[in-house]
């Protein structure tokens, strides 16, 4: 299966399959959410529990911005139509897909109990699309709820990392890195399109022996990194998808 990777200054990964992507007739956006754990390392998640439990650490506004950006600006850039948002979210059985999302039912254990790291956009449910940790059952089941001409479903999510920029004697300086992940799956639950992009926050925060000294300063960095990422997406994505659509059309004509 032919694959292509495009390297842009702010793009981490832009991969798709010509044969599968080019044959898509209609697609539905079935999940938009944010992961607020700030790390993929379980030990870091426990260390960051104070941040996640802080009332100021609310990613709801940013995940809503992300969902709005995708629905109003990005979906129209793809070379195939999408099922209207309301038709997806109001489909009988859509909410019941959460019963098949075993990956998203996990919580981070903390001293105060459990912390749920996944924040879905309004009306959506969170469906995992983390590579080997995909909610394949939920992805496959979603096709049964959608019009018969739908042959692809999209999942989009934000994630954030606290990344060390410098450190000495136990002290560290960290910046927040925001990631946008957009993936499309076929009826077999196989990923046929992947877009992963990232941007750093402009400011930073101090840490000591792994812990953030002032947790309340993290959310402004998260917001800044997300805003910078959204702006870059709006600048670069239209041109990139236009080039991909043109190449796909050329391949069809050949």
C-alpha positions in Angstrom: 0.0 0.0 0.0 1.5 3.3 -1.1 2.2 5.8 1.6 3.5 9.3 1.6 4.9 11.5 4.4 5.1 15.2 4.0 7.5 17.2 6.3 6.5 20.7 7.2 8.1 22.9 9.8 5.3 22.5 12.3 4.0 19.1 11.1 5.1 16.1 13.1 3.4 13.6 10.8 1.1 13.7 7.8 0.5 10.2 6.4 -2.2 8.7 4.2 -2.8 5.8 1.9 -3.5 6.8 -1.7 -5.5 3.7 -2.5 -7.8 3.9 0.6 -7.9 7.6 1.1 -8.6 8.4 -2.5 -11.6 6.0 -2.6 -13.4 7.5 0.3 -17.0 8.5 -0.6 -18.2 10.0 2.6 -16.8 10.4 6.1 -18.2 11.1 9.5 -16.5 12.9 12.4 -17.4 10.7 15.4 -15.2 11.9 18.2 -13.4 15.1 19.4 -11.8 15.3 22.8 -8.7 16.4 24.8 -6.3 14.3 26.9 -5.2 16.4 29.9 -2.8 13.9 31.5 0.3 16.0 30.3 2.3 12.8 29.8 2.2 9.3 28.4 4.3 8.0 31.3 2.2 6.6 34.1 4.7 7.8 36.7 4.5 11.4 35.3 0.7 11.2 35.4 0.8 10.5 39.1 3.3 13.4 39.6 1.0 15.7 37.7 -2.1 14.8 39.7 -2.0 18.2 41.6 -2.3 20.0 38.2 -5.1 17.8 37.0 -7.0 18.2 40.3 -6.6 22.0 40.3 -9.9 23.8 39.5 -8.1 26.1 37.1 -6.9 23.2 34.9 -10.0 23.2 32.6 -9.5 22.2 29.0 -13.1 22.5 28.0 -12.8 25.9 26.3 -9.9 24.6 24.1 -11.5 21.3 23.1 -14.6 23.3 22.1 -12.4 25.6 20.1 -10.8 22.6 18.4 -14.1 21.0 17.6 -15.4 24.2 16.2 -12.3 24.7 14.1 -12.5 21.2 12.6 -16.3 21.4 11.9 -16.4 24.9 10.5 -13.1 25.2 8.7 -11.1 22.0 8.2 -13.7 19.4 7.1 -14.5 21.4 4.0 -10.9 21.1 2.9 -11.0 17.4 2.5 -11.7 16.0 -1.0 -14.9 14.2 0.1 -18.1 15.2 2.0 -18.8 14.7 5.7 -22.0 13.7 7.4 -23.5 16.8 9.1 -22.5 17.0 12.8 -26.1 16.9 14.1 -26.8 13.7 12.1 -23.8 12.0 13.7 -24.4 13.2 17.3 -28.2 12.5 17.1 -27.9 9.1 15.5 -29.7 6.4 17.6 -27.1 4.5 19.6 -24.3 7.0 19.2 -24.0 7.6 23.0 -24.0 3.9 23.6 -20.7 3.6 21.7 -19.1 4.7 25.0 -19.9 1.2 26.3 -17.4 -0.1 23.8 -14.7 2.4 24.5 -12.7 0.3 27.0 -9.5 2.3 26.5 -11.3 5.5 27.5 -12.8 4.2 30.7 -9.4 4.2 32.4 -8.7 6.8 35.0 -5.5 8.0 36.6 -5.2 7.0 40.2 -4.2 9.8 42.6 -4.1 10.4 46.3 -7.6 11.9 46.1 -9.1 9.0 44.2 -9.4 8.9 40.4 -8.9 11.6 37.8 -10.5 11.3 34.4 -8.0 12.5 31.8 -10.3 12.7 28.8 -12.5 15.7 28.1 -14.9 15.3 25.1 -16.2 18.2 23.1 -19.9 19.0 23.7 -22.1 16.2 22.3 -19.2 13.9 21.4 -17.9 10.8 23.2 -14.2 10.1 23.5 -13.0 7.1 21.3 -9.4 6.1 21.6 -7.2 6.2 18.5 -3.7 5.8 20.0 -2.2 3.3 17.6 -2.0 -0.1 19.3 -4.5 1.2 21.8 -7.5 1.9 19.5 -11.1 1.4 20.5 -11.5 -0.8 17.4 -14.9 -2.2 18.6 -16.4 1.3 19.0 -14.9 2.4 15.6 -16.4 -0.6 13.8 -19.8 -0.3 15.6 -20.0 3.4 14.6 -20.6 2.5 11.0 -23.8 0.7 11.9 -25.2 4.0 13.1 -24.3 6.0 10.1 -25.7 6.2 6.5 -24.7 3.3 4.3 -22.6 5.4 2.0 -20.2 6.3 4.8 -16.9 4.4 4.4 -14.7 6.3 6.8 -14.9 7.8 10.3 -12.7 10.5 11.7 -11.4 10.9 15.3 -9.7 14.1 16.4 -8.1 14.8 19.8 -5.8 17.2 21.5 -3.0 16.1 23.8 -0.4 18.0 25.8 3.1 17.3 27.1 5.2 19.1 29.7 8.7 18.9 28.1 11.9 19.7 29.8 13.9 22.5 28.1 16.7 22.8 30.6 17.6 21.6 34.1 20.3 21.3 36.8 20.5 20.2 40.4 16.9 18.9 40.4 15.5 22.1 39.0 14.0 22.1 35.5 12.4 24.5 33.1 9.5 23.1 31.1 7.3 24.2 28.2 4.0 22.8 27.2 3.7 21.2 23.8 0.3 20.9 22.2 -0.6 18.2 19.7 -3.4 17.9 17.3 -4.2 14.4 16.2 -6.6 13.7 13.3 -7.2 10.1 12.0 -9.5 8.4 9.6 -10.5 4.7 9.9 -12.2 2.4 7.5 -15.0 -0.2 8.2 -12.4 -2.7 9.4 -11.1 -0.3 12.0 -7.9 0.2 10.1 -6.3 3.7 10.1 -6.0 5.1 6.6 -5.1 8.7 7.4 -3.1 10.3 10.1 -2.2 13.9 10.9 -0.2 14.8 13.9 1.0 18.3 14.4 2.4 20.2 17.4 3.5 23.6 18.7 5.2 24.8 21.9 4.0 27.4 24.3 6.0 30.6 24.3 6.4 30.7 28.1 7.6 28.1 30.5 7.2 26.9 34.1 9.7 25.7 36.8 9.8 22.2 38.2 11.7 20.5 41.0 12.5 16.8 41.1 9.7 16.2 38.6 7.0 18.3 40.3 5.7 21.6 39.0 6.4 24.3 41.5 3.4 26.5 40.6 0.7 24.2 39.1 -1.6 27.2 38.4 0.8 28.5 35.8 0.4 25.4 33.6 -3.1 26.1 32.2 -2.0 29.5 30.6 0.8 27.7 28.9 -1.6 25.0 27.7 -3.9 27.6 26.3 -1.0 29.5 24.6 0.4 26.3 23.0 -3.1 25.3 21.8 -3.8 28.8 20.3 -0.4 28.8 18.5 -1.2 25.3 17.2 -4.6 26.4 15.9 -3.1 29.4 14.1 -0.5 27.3 12.4 -3.2 24.8 11.4 -5.3 27.5 9.8 -2.3 28.8 7.9 -0.8 25.5 6.6 -3.5 22.9 6.4 -5.5 24.4 3.5 -2.5 24.4 1.2 -1.4 20.9 2.3 -4.8 19.3 1.8 -5.2 21.1 -1.5 -2.0 19.5 -2.7 -3.0 16.1 -1.5 -6.4 16.4 -3.2 -4.8 17.5 -6.5 -2.4 14.5 -6.3 -5.2 12.1 -5.6 -7.2 13.5 -8.6 -4.2 13.1 -10.8 -3.7 9.5 -9.7 -7.3 8.8 -10.5 -7.0 10.3 -14.0 -3.8 8.3 -14.7 
